[in-house]
Amino acid sequence: MIDLKQKKIHPVAWMVGVATLILFATSSARHALFHSTAFDLAIFDQAIYLISQNQTPFSSLMAINILGDHAAFIFYPLALLYKIYPDVHWLLLVQAVSLALGAWPSWSLARQAGLNERTSMAIAAAYLLYPAVFNVNLFDFHPEVIAVPAILAAVLAARLDKILWFCAAILLILSCKAVLSLTVLMMGIWLFLFEKTRRCGLIAIFLGAAWFLIATQTIVPYFNQGKQHAGIGRYHYLGNSVFEIGINLILKPHLVAGRLISADTLGYLTLLFLPVIWWLSPRHLSPLIAGLPMLLMNLLSDIEAQRDLIHQYSVPIFPFILIAVISTLADREKRGNNFGKNADNYLWNHRNWIPRFGKQISKSISIKPIKNIWTTPRWRWVQLWFSNLSNLLILWSLLVFVILAKYGYFWTVYLESLDNWQATRQAINLVQTKGNVLTDNSLATHLAHRSTIKLLHQVANGQSLNEFEYILLNLRHPWHDTADTAVSVAAQLQKSSLFQISYQQDDVFLFNKIIK
């Protein structure tokens, strides 16, 4: 007889669904308020759009083929979504789904490690509450977010000895960004030496090393006119090529010692580990081996943005921090040394300090000893609540999220342009053809579906404006780096006989080229 009862949706599935809606809604709201940026949303949006139109994905914003940037072949399957309907919100949705979906393999890894259902659910919640998940989702779109659930899934597949699933996850990671090949390589070393999953370890080592060489020495130079990746410039003090940097890291350690041992490094490590600091043990930090390449790159970079939880650079590190947390908690649970079974070893291991301290005070000032409040029914309940691992894990994650997540941007930054939002929207709607467009960093994301779109800094050195059919400027809320250029261009166009003002409202100007 067929059981017609519907299966209940797993709580983690609900968590993933709700998180997806929140992440997608917040990133879409930021975009609608004209605070998404050309670097990097418009860059990827333009490239994927061109692929969907069977055109060469040449980024006019970077002046290179997009494959010469990060060798991110994931753009080609993403372009299938644009064939359904070309809209930048596809990228925001893919990013939201990818980041939220990481909660599922996080829960699975916790269960596989032997943690109970309640604690495993808390692990999934801690993943979703990690500040970088929310912050990176707000910062435009970056293909490496797709690698986050893939990294967690790869580790799970390795532990379950699912070779085909492991290979699929590794290939997905490699397709997102060339530099992730180093993460895959080090993941393989960790799996081989510490997890004893030798087949998966060897596969990861081989694929990571092979793709690193192919991408950095063949693909990127080929599509970047023979040049090395532009990111090399962030480490100019170490060398001018990937191999030169690698050699100097080994032969000239003094070049990096000062950067590694610094207040800047301490601050960045604090940001990374604070959300889970109480649940890490030095004995279970081996998963961080896989995160070392990205960690070192961030610490050694000249770009400060690589050392925060706002930008995408820390995304490949966090999954391994979470895996270390799971390993620590699983080991403590096996040894009967966890919050739930023996709270005295953790938060309450000094609960008798208060009565002892009270007795000392009473002796010194001749009053009655302070009563042990922890034995009263009310405080005993509080003690029991806080001695539960899952409660504490969620509470601490929520507290750190409140402190470090950038949700406050919505009322401190994102709403500042509402006074001419309607005018900006109307001006954008008047750009009806696929003609060339010049605008600023915050408006380009709404006009990237064309072969040529450029930013004001690209014409700041006196480059001719004649190649553009439309020039859109918001002089009330200009992009801060090109505010002066916007004023200069507007003045030049008002005097030009080649352009006319087709729209002007609330300091928003749309110029279009006069067709003779």
C-alpha positions in Angstrom: 0.0 0.0 0.0 1.4 3.4 -1.0 2.1 5.8 1.8 0.5 9.0 0.8 1.9 11.0 3.8 4.2 13.7 2.6 7.7 13.6 3.9 8.7 16.5 6.1 11.2 19.0 4.8 14.4 18.7 6.7 15.1 21.7 8.9 18.4 22.3 7.1 16.5 22.6 3.8 14.4 25.3 5.4 17.5 27.1 6.6 19.0 27.0 3.1 15.7 28.2 1.6 15.2 31.1 4.0 18.9 32.1 3.7 18.7 32.1 -0.1 15.7 34.5 0.0 17.4 36.8 2.5 20.7 36.9 0.6 19.0 37.4 -2.8 16.7 40.1 -1.5 19.5 42.1 0.1 21.8 41.9 -2.9 19.0 42.8 -5.2 18.0 45.7 -3.0 21.6 47.0 -3.1 21.7 46.7 -6.8 18.3 48.5 -7.2 19.6 51.3 -5.0 22.5 51.8 -7.4 25.3 50.7 -5.1 26.4 47.6 -7.0 29.6 48.3 -8.9 31.2 47.7 -12.3 34.2 46.1 -10.5 33.1 43.4 -10.3 29.4 42.9 -11.2 29.3 44.6 -14.5 32.6 42.9 -15.6 31.1 39.5 -15.2 27.6 40.5 -16.3 28.9 41.8 -19.6 31.1 38.8 -20.2 28.4 36.3 -19.5 25.9 38.3 -21.6 28.3 38.3 -24.6 28.9 34.5 -24.2 25.1 34.0 -24.3 25.0 36.0 -27.5 27.7 33.8 -29.0 30.2 36.7 -29.0 33.7 36.9 -27.7 33.6 37.7 -23.9 35.9 40.7 -24.2 35.6 43.0 -21.2 35.6 46.6 -22.3 36.0 47.5 -18.6 39.2 45.6 -18.2 40.3 45.6 -21.9 40.9 41.9 -21.9 39.1 38.6 -22.7 37.5 37.5 -19.5 39.3 34.2 -19.6 42.5 36.2 -19.3 41.4 37.4 -15.9 40.9 34.3 -13.8 40.4 31.5 -16.4 36.9 31.1 -14.9 35.2 28.7 -17.4 32.2 28.6 -15.0 31.0 31.6 -17.0 30.0 29.4 -19.9 27.4 27.3 -18.1 26.2 30.4 -16.3 25.5 31.9 -19.8 22.8 29.3 -20.3 20.7 31.2 -17.8 21.1 34.3 -19.9 19.8 32.5 -22.9 16.6 32.0 -21.0 16.5 35.7 -20.2 19.5 38.1 -20.0 19.4 39.7 -16.6 22.0 40.4 -14.0 19.7 39.1 -11.2 20.6 35.5 -12.4 24.1 36.1 -11.0 22.8 37.5 -7.7 20.5 34.5 -7.4 23.3 32.0 -8.2 25.4 33.7 -5.6 22.7 33.6 -3.0 21.9 29.9 -3.6 25.6 28.9 -3.6 26.4 30.7 -0.3 23.2 29.4 1.4 23.7 25.9 0.0 27.0 25.5 1.9 24.9 24.9 5.1 23.9 21.5 3.8 27.3 19.9 3.4 28.3 21.6 6.7 25.5 19.8 8.4 26.4 16.6 6.6 30.0 16.8 7.6 29.0 17.3 11.2 26.8 14.2 11.1 29.4 12.2 9.4 31.9 13.2 12.1 29.6 11.8 14.7 27.9 15.0 16.1 24.3 14.7 17.1 21.5 16.2 15.1 21.1 19.3 17.4 24.8 20.1 17.3 24.9 19.5 13.5 22.1 21.9 13.0 24.0 24.5 15.1 27.0 24.0 12.8 24.8 24.7 9.8 23.5 27.8 11.5 27.1 28.9 12.4 28.0 28.6 8.7 25.1 30.8 7.7 25.9 33.4 10.4 29.5 33.6 9.5 29.8 37.4 8.7 31.7 36.8 5.4 28.7 34.9 4.0 26.4 37.9 4.3 29.0 40.5 3.5 30.4 38.8 0.3 26.9 38.3 -0.9 26.4 42.1 -0.8 29.6 42.8 -2.6 28.5 42.3 -6.3 29.1 38.8 -7.7 32.2 36.6 -7.7 32.4 33.2 -9.2 34.4 31.8 -6.3 31.3 31.8 -4.1 30.2 28.8 -6.2 33.2 27.0 -4.9 32.2 27.3 -1.2 29.6 24.5 -1.2 31.8 22.5 -3.6 34.7 22.6 -1.2 32.6 21.3 1.6 31.1 18.7 -0.6 34.5 17.6 -1.9 35.7 16.9 1.7 32.5 15.1 2.5 32.8 12.9 -0.7 36.5 12.2 0.2 35.5 11.0 3.7 32.8 8.9 2.2 35.1 7.6 -0.5 32.8 8.8 -3.3 35.4 9.2 -6.0 33.2 10.4 -8.8 31.4 13.0 -6.6 34.8 14.1 -5.3 36.1 14.6 -8.9 33.0 16.5 -9.9 33.3 18.9 -6.9 37.0 19.5 -7.7 36.3 20.3 -11.3 33.6 22.7 -10.3 36.1 24.4 -7.9 38.7 24.7 -10.5 36.3 26.2 -13.0 35.5 29.1 -10.7 38.9 30.7 -10.5 42.5 29.7 -11.5 44.0 30.6 -8.1 41.7 28.0 -6.4 44.0 25.4 -8.0 46.4 26.1 -5.1 43.6 25.5 -2.6 42.8 22.2 -4.3 46.5 21.2 -4.3 46.8 21.9 -0.6 43.5 20.2 0.0 44.9 17.1 -1.6 48.0 17.2 0.6 45.8 17.5 3.7 43.6 14.6 2.6 46.6 12.4 1.8 48.6 13.1 5.0 46.0 13.7 7.6 42.7 12.2 6.4 44.3 9.1 5.0 42.0 9.3 1.9 44.9 8.7 -0.4 43.1 8.3 -3.7 41.2 11.5 -3.3 44.3 13.2 -2.0 46.3 12.2 -5.1 43.6 13.2 -7.4 43.4 16.7 -5.9 47.1 17.1 -5.9 47.4 16.2 -9.6 44.4 18.2 -10.7 45.3 21.3 -8.6 49.0 21.3 -9.8 48.1 20.6 -13.4 45.4 23.3 -13.6 47.6 25.9 -11.9 50.3 25.4 -14.5 47.9 25.3 -17.4 45.9 28.3 -16.3 48.8 30.6 -15.2 51.3 29.7 -17.9 49.0 29.1 -20.9 45.4 30.2 -20.6 45.8 33.6 -18.8 48.8 34.7 -21.0 47.0 33.6 -24.1 43.9 35.6 -23.4 45.7 38.5 -21.8 48.0 39.4 -24.7 51.0 37.5 -23.4 50.9 39.2 -20.0 50.9 37.7 -16.5 47.7 37.9 -14.4 47.1 41.5 -13.3 47.0 40.3 -9.7 50.8 39.8 -9.8 51.1 43.5 -9.3 49.8 43.2 -5.8 53.0 41.4 -4.9 55.5 43.4 -6.9 58.0 43.5 -4.1 58.3 39.7 -4.5 58.7 39.5 -8.3 57.1 40.0 -11.6 55.8 36.5 -12.4 54.3 33.6 -10.6 57.5 31.5 -10.5 59.6 34.5 -9.5 57.3 35.1 -6.6 57.4 31.5 -5.6 61.2 31.4 -5.7 61.6 34.5 -3.6 59.2 33.2 -1.0 61.6 30.4 -0.4 64.9 32.1 -0.9 64.2 35.5 0.6 61.9 35.0 3.6 62.9 38.3 5.0 60.8 40.0 2.3 57.6 38.7 3.9 58.6 38.3 7.6 57.6 41.9 8.4 54.2 41.5 6.8 53.4 38.2 8.5 54.5 39.3 11.9 52.5 42.5 12.2 49.4 44.1 13.8 47.7 44.0 10.4 48.1 40.2 10.3 46.8 39.8 13.9 43.8 41.9 13.1 43.0 39.9 10.0 43.4 36.5 11.8 41.1 37.8 14.6 38.4 38.6 12.0 38.7 35.2 10.5 38.6 33.1 13.6 36.5 35.2 16.0 33.2 33.7 14.9 34.3 30.2 16.0 37.2 30.9 18.3 35.8 29.0 21.3 35.4 25.8 19.2 38.9 25.5 17.8 41.7 23.3 19.1 45.3 23.4 18.1 45.1 19.6 17.8 42.5 19.8 15.0 43.8 22.7 12.8 45.1 20.4 10.1 42.2 21.4 7.7 43.7 24.9 7.6 46.5 23.5 5.5 44.2 23.7 2.5 43.4 27.3 3.3 47.1 28.4 3.6 47.5 29.5 -0.1 44.7 32.0 0.1 45.6 33.0 3.6 49.2 33.8 2.7 48.1 35.6 -0.5 45.8 37.8 1.5 48.4 38.5 4.2 51.2 39.4 1.7 49.0 41.5 -0.7 49.4 45.2 -1.0 45.6 45.4 -1.2 44.0 46.0 2.2 40.7 44.7 0.9 42.2 41.2 0.9 42.3 41.3 4.7 38.7 41.8 5.7 35.4 40.0 5.8 33.7 42.3 3.3 35.4 41.2 0.0 35.5 37.8 -1.5 39.2 37.0 -0.8 38.5 35.1 2.4 35.8 32.9 1.0 38.0 29.9 0.2 39.4 29.9 3.7 36.3 29.8 5.8 35.1 26.2 4.8 38.3 24.8 6.2 37.9 26.8 9.5 34.5 25.2 9.8 35.8 21.7 9.1 38.4 22.3 11.9 35.5 23.3 14.3 33.6 20.1 13.4 36.7 18.0 14.0 37.3 19.6 17.4 33.8 19.2 18.6 33.6 15.6 17.3 36.8 14.7 19.2 35.6 16.3 22.4 32.3 14.5 22.1 34.0 11.2 21.7 36.1 11.9 24.8 33.0 12.9 26.7 34.5 16.4 27.0 31.9 18.6 25.5 29.5 21.3 26.5 26.5 19.0 26.8 28.0 16.2 28.9 30.6 18.0 31.0 30.1 21.7 31.0 32.6 22.2 33.9 35.4 21.7 31.4 34.3 24.8 29.4 32.3 27.9 30.2 31.4 26.9 33.8 34.8 25.4 34.8 35.3 28.3 37.2 31.7 28.6 38.5 33.0 28.3 42.1 35.1 31.4 41.7 32.1 33.6 42.7 31.4 32.0 46.1 35.1 31.7 46.9 35.6 35.3 45.9 32.5 36.3 48.0 33.9 34.6 51.1 37.2 36.5 50.7 35.4 39.8 50.4 33.1 39.0 53.4 36.2 38.3 55.5 37.8 41.5 54.6 34.8 43.7 55.2 33.1 41.6 58.0 29.8 40.7 56.3 28.1 37.4 55.6 29.4 35.3 52.8 27.8 35.9 49.4 25.2 33.3 48.5 26.1 30.9 45.6 23.5 32.3 43.2 24.2 29.5 40.7 22.4 27.0 43.0 19.1 29.0 42.8 16.5 27.6 40.4 16.6 30.6 38.2 20.3 30.7 37.7 20.6 27.0 37.5 18.3 27.2 34.4 20.6 29.8 32.9 23.6 27.6 33.6 21.9 24.6 31.9 21.0 26.7 28.9 24.5 28.0 28.5 26.0 24.6 29.0 24.3 23.3 25.9 26.8 23.3 23.0 24.3 24.1 20.2 22.8 27.0 22.2 26.2 28.6 22.8 27.4 28.0 19.2 24.4 29.7 17.8 24.4 32.5 20.4 28.0 33.3 19.8 27.7 33.2 16.0 24.7 35.5 16.2 26.6 37.9 18.4 29.6 38.1 16.1 27.2 38.4 13.1 25.6 41.4 14.7 29.1 43.0 15.3 30.8 42.2 11.9 28.0 41.8 9.3 27.4 44.9 7.2 23.6 45.0 7.2 24.0 48.5 8.6 25.0 49.7 5.1 21.4 49.8 4.1 20.6 52.7 6.4 24.0 54.3 6.5 25.1 54.1 2.8 22.6 52.5 0.5 19.7 54.9 1.1 21.7 58.1 0.5 20.9 58.2 -3.2 17.1 58.0 -2.8 16.7 61.7 -3.5 17.3 61.2 -7.2 16.7 57.5 -7.5 13.7 58.0 -9.8 15.6 60.3 -12.1 18.4 57.8 -12.4 16.0 55.0 -13.2 14.3 57.0 -15.9 17.6 58.0 -17.5 18.8 54.3 -17.6 15.5 53.3 -19.2 16.1 55.8 -22.0 19.2 53.9 -23.1 17.3 51.7 -25.5 19.9 50.5 -28.0 23.1 48.4 -27.6 25.2 51.4 -28.4 28.5 52.2 -26.6 28.0 53.7 -23.1 30.2 55.8 -20.8 29.2 56.1 -17.2 30.6 55.6 -13.7 31.3 52.6 -11.5 27.9 52.6 -9.7 25.7 52.8 -12.8 27.5 50.5 -15.2 25.9 47.4 -13.7 22.6 48.5 -15.1 23.9 49.0 -18.7 26.4 46.2 -19.1 24.6 44.2 -21.8 26.5 45.6 -24.8 29.9 45.1 -26.4 31.3 48.4 -25.2 30.7 50.0 -21.8 33.5 52.1 -20.1 34.0 54.0 -16.9 34.9 57.6 -16.5 38.4 56.8 -15.3 39.1 55.2 -18.7 38.7 58.6 -20.3 40.1 60.7 -17.6 43.4 61.3 -19.5 41.7 63.2 -22.4 40.5 60.2 -24.4 38.0 61.1 -27.1 34.3 60.8 -26.2 33.3 60.3 -29.8 33.2 56.5 -29.6 30.2 56.6 -27.2 26.5 56.8 -28.2 25.3 57.4 -24.6 27.0 59.1 -21.7 25.2 58.8 -18.3 26.3 61.0 -15.3 24.9 61.4 -11.8 26.5 64.6 -10.6 24.7 64.6 -7.2 25.9 61.1 -6.3 29.0 60.5 -8.4 31.4 57.6 -7.9 34.0 59.1 -5.4 37.1 58.3 -7.5 35.8 60.0 -10.6 33.7 62.8 -9.2 35.9 65.5 -10.8 36.0 63.7 -14.1 32.2 63.5 -14.2 32.0 67.3 -13.8 34.6 67.9 -16.4 32.9 65.5 -18.9 29.5 67.1 -18.3 31.0 70.6 -19.0 32.7 69.3 -22.1 29.6 67.7 -23.5 27.4 70.7 -22.9 29.7 72.6 -25.2 30.0 69.8 -27.8 28.2 69.9 -31.1 28.3 66.1 -31.3 26.2 65.4 -28.2 22.9 66.6 -26.9 21.1 66.3 -23.5 18.3 63.8 -23.9 17.5 63.8 -20.2 18.2 66.1 -17.3 16.6 65.8 -13.8 17.9 66.1 -10.2 21.5 66.4 -11.4 21.2 63.2 -13.5 22.3 63.8 -17.1 22.0 61.6 -20.1 23.8 62.7 -23.3 23.4 61.0 -26.6 25.3 61.3 -29.7 23.7 63.4 -32.5 23.1 61.2 -35.5 23.7 63.2 -38.7 
